[in-house]
Amino acid sequence: MKLGTFMMPLHPPGRRPSETLREDREAIIMADRLGYVEALVGEHSTDLAENVTSCLMFLCSLATDTKTIKLGSGTVNMPNTHPAAVAANVAMIDHLLEGRFLMGISPGGLMSDAEVFGNLGKDRTAMFLEAIDMVLAIWAGDAPYDLKGEYFEVSTARTMIPEIGQGIILKPYQQPHPPIVVTAVAPFSAGVAAAAARGWEPISANFLLPQWVKSHWPKYVEGCQQGGRPALAENWRVAKSIFVTDDDDALAKRYGHSSEGPYHFYFKQLIRKLVGFGGRSNLFKADQSEPDESITADTMTPRLVIAGSVNSVVDQILAFREEVGDFGTLLYPCHDWVDPVLGRRSMELMAEQVMPKVNAAIGRTGT
């Protein structure tokens, strides 16, 4: 099983953005040094807690400071920008990284982003599909293009000067395009099947109950069958919030499960967005008859965060894998470093002790 990292990121809004951005960069540079295979970073334009406003711009800042780790957009929110901009910017970062790029895409999940970009109330799934189809058509085709949809148009026919290169959008370093991944949130997600049918790979979100994570695999199999390709567990990425200490289970529980640590804050924010405003309480309920009032950071953080000493975390990861099924990459989410020493040490222990023991138990390597 491989080890990667996924960064929303999410910090207390009162922290200085220059500090949190520096912390987030440090975490990925550290992940590269420790042998994490990939790092995906999210983006939002209208959230002071999630203050990476452009994941592509943020990842560009890491291009020369990382060596082997693959860097991914997690995700580019397609309805919030023009497909020509996405095609050009992704192609550029793919060249900067010389193929170390993963293209994560989505319709976007933050309603204030949808409002500010004028697509609140529109069919953002249809906008997403039209946008990515145009991006792929730009890369597969030749200028001056001639793409017209319900939401977007792409053409350089009136201004193209081919002999000097004007009017032509850069193609990616990876051909025909970088690997495409999508984040899966909904239980029994139809989007997973549709993505798999197109050759894209899923990432199951870290804030889902294990039974909803498990529901993604049959949909992935269904989509792969539609696309005429094998469904391989090695292509399934699963994110899971984890905190590890050397040998102090009590400290791990306090920092990992209580308001003393960053995970409680993370779920407090997330629940407010998804339950209090987004109508997604189903994600946090094993029994849908449970009242929404039962969904709090106090109740959900201990259920959704693996925390403990090295051996305890190994056992919990193995139990989680037993429940949801086999998967190829475990994505360790980067949370706010309330205590930088503990945050860094947890990342080190995941790479140097936890994953070797997990892989030994399942008879696999992490490469």
N, C-alpha and C positions, 0 to 999 in steps of 0.2 A: 504494500500500500504506500502510495506517495504522500508527501506532506506539502501542502501549499498554505497560503494565507489569503484571507478575504477581508478587506477593510471598507466599511461603509463610507467613511469613518464617522464616529459620533462622539462628540466632546461636550462638556458643559458649556452653554453659550457664553458664560462669563469669562472663559479663558481667552487669552489673546490668540488670534488666528496665526500670527507669526510663530508662536510657540507650538501650537498643535500641528501645524503643517510641518514644522521641523521634526517634531516627534514622529509623525506619520512617515516621513522620509527615512528617519533613523530606523524605524521598525522594518521597513522593506530592505534597506541596505543590510541590516543585521540578518534578515531572513536569507538574503543572497549568500552571505558569508557562512550561514549555518547549513546550507544545502536545501532549503525549501525550494521546490521545483517551480512554483509560480506564485504570483501575487496579483490579485485583482482588486481594483479600487473603484468605488462608486462615485457618483456626482449628484449634487443638487444645487440649484441656483438660488433658492429662496429659503434656506434653513441655516441659521447661525450655528446650530449644533453639528450639522454635517457640512463643513465649510470647504470641502473640495468642490469648487464650482464647475470645474472641467477635469474629468479624469484623464483625458488625453494630455492636457497641459501639465498636470501633475506628473504623469508617467514620463513625459519628455524630460522633466527635471531629474529623473533617475537614470536616463539612458546611459550616461557615461560613468555613473557611480555604482552601477551593478554590472556583473560579469556574465553570469550563467542563468540567473532566474528569468523565467518568462514573465512579462508584465502584461496585464490584461485590463481592459475596460470592464468595469463591473457595476453599472453598465452605461453605455451611451444610450440616453433616453431619446429614441429616434423621433417622436413627434415634435420635440422641442427645438429641432434645428433642421436645416435644409439638407436633403440627401447629397447634394453636390459638395457641401461643406464636410459632411461625414466622409464621403469617398476620398476627398483630397487630404483631409487631416489624418485619417487612418492610414492611407498610403504613405504619407510622410513619416509617421511614427514607426511604421513597419520597416521603412528603410533605415531610420535612425537606429533601430534595435536589430537590424539585419536579421529579421525573422523571429525575434524573441517576443512576438506580440500575439496576444489572444484577443479576439474581438467579441466582447460581451455586449449584447444589445437587449433592449426591452422597450415596452411602451411607456415606461416611467410610472412610478407609484406614488409620487408626492403630489397631492392635489394643489398645493400652492404653486408648484412649478407649472402644472397644467393651466392654472388660471393666468399666471403672469405671461405665458407664451400664447394665450388665446385659444387653447384647445380643451378647456374645461367644458364638459358637456358634449364634446364631440366624440366620435367613435375612434378612440386612440389606438385600439387594436388594428383597425383598418388603416389608420395613418402609419402605424408602425410597419405593417406589411407592405404598404405602398412604398414607404421610404427605403426599406432594406432591399426590396426588389429593384428599385432605381439605382441604389448603390451598386448592387451586383451587376446590373445592366451597364452601368458606366464602366466598371472594371472589365467586363467581358467584351464591350463594344469599342467603337472608335468615334472620335469627335467628327462632326459637331453634335452628335447625339440627337435624339428627337423623342424625348420622353414626356408624356403628358398623362397626368392622373387627376384624380378628384381633388387632391390636396397640393400636389407639387408639380412643377414643370422643370425640365432640364434641357437646355439647348445653348450652343454657342455659334449657331449657324450664321448670324448676322455680323459677327465680330471675329471670326476665326481667321488666323493667318498661319496656315500649317507650316510654311517653310521656315518660320522662326519659332514655332512651337506655341504660338498664342491660341488660346481656346481649347487646349487639350489638358485633361485632368490626369494627374500622375496615377499610374497603376501600382499596386502593392509590390513589395519585395517578394512575398510569398505568393505563389501562383497555384490556382487562379485567384486566391484571396486568403487572408489569415483564417485559422480555425475559428469557427463561430460558436459561442456558448450562450445559453440563456438561463436566467435564474427562474427556478420553479418554486412557486409559493402555494398555489391552490392545491388542496387535496384532490387526488385523482385528476391531475391537471391535463386537460385536453391540449393545452399549449405544449406540453412535453411531447405528446405524440406527434403533433404537427411539426414541431422543430426537428424531432428525430427523423421524420420522413424526408426532411430536406437536408439531412446530413449534419445537423447541428447537435451539440451535446448539452446535457442539462447540468445545472448546479442546484441542488436542493438547499433551500435557505436554512440558516442556523437557528431561526426562531420557531421552527415547526416541531410539533410533537412527533415522536418517533413513528407513530402509526400513519401520519400524513407523509412523512419522508418515505416510508415503505410503499405508499400508494403510487409513488412516481415510477418505480421500476416497471410494473406492468404496462404503464402508458408508454414508457420508453421502448419496451419490447414491441408494442403495437405499432409505434411509429417506424421503428427499424424494419419491421416486416413490410409496411407500406412502401418504404424506400428501397426495399430489396437488398438490405445489408444486415449483417449479423449484429445482434444486440450484445455488446461486450461490457461486462461489469467494470472493466478497466477504464471505460470512457465516462463513467458516472462519477461526478464530483458531489460530495456531501459536505456542507459546512456545519460546524458544531462549536459552540462557545465552550472554551476549555481554559482552566487555570490550574497550574501545577506548581507545587512547592517541593523542596528536597525531601523533607520528612515530617512536615508539620500539617497534619490533616485538620487540626483545629483552626490554624491560620488560614488554610485553604478555604474552609467553609465560611469563615468570616469575610474574607476578601472576595470570594467567589459568589456568595449567596446573600450577604447582608448589605445594608446601605453603606457599609464601610468601604466597599469596593466599587469598581466601575460597571459591573454587570447589572446590578440592581438599577442603577441610573439608566443604563441602556434599555432595559425592559420597561422601565417607567415611561421613558420617552416613546418607545415603540408602541406600547399598549395605548398610550394617549392618541397616537396617530392612527393606528390600525383599528382600534376598538371604539375609542371615543369619537372619532371623526370619520374613519374610513369604512365602518360597517363590516370589519373582518374578524369579528369575535370568534367565528368558527375555527380559525386557525389555532386557537388556544384551548379548545374544548375537546376532550376525549368523548364526552357525552354532550350532545348539542342542547340538552334540556337544562344544562347548568346556567345559572343566571350570569349575565355579563358582569355584575358586581363582584363575582368571585374571581374575576381576572384582574389581578394586581401584580405589581412587581414582587411583592412579598410571597405570593403563591406561585408565580410562574418562574422566577429566577432559580429556585432550587430544583425545579422540574426540568429546566432547559439548559442549565449550565453544569458541565462536568467539572468538578473541583476536588482536589485532593493531592496527596503525595504521589510520587511517581508510580508506585505499584498500584495504588488505588485508582489512579487515572487510567492506567493500562487495563485494569479489570473493567472499568466503566466503559471504555471505548470498545472493548471486546463484547461486552453485553449489549451495547448499542448496535454494533455491527450484527450481532446475532439476531436482534429484533428487526432491523430494517433490511438486512440482506447484504450481500457482498457489494463493495464499490471500490473504485480505483484510486481516488484521491480524497484525502481528508483535508478540508480547508479550515485552518485555524483562524478565526476572526481576530483582528487586532482591535481591542477596546482601548479606551482612554487609560493612560498610565497614571492612575491616582498615586501609585507608588512606583516610580520608574525602576527601582531596583527589583521589585517583585515582577513587574511587567517584563523586563528584559530576561530575568531568570526563568520565568515560565516559558518563554520562547526557546531559550537554550535547552531546557529540560525536555521539551517536546521533541526537539530534533535529535538530541544526543542520547537520551535515555528512553523516553516513552515509545517513540516510533520503532526503534530497534527491537524492543521487547514485544510490541504489538505484532510486528512482522515475523518475529521468531515464533510467536504463538500460532499465527495463521499459515506459517510455512511459506513466506513470501519475502521479497526484498523491497526496499523503498526506492528503487531506481526504475 
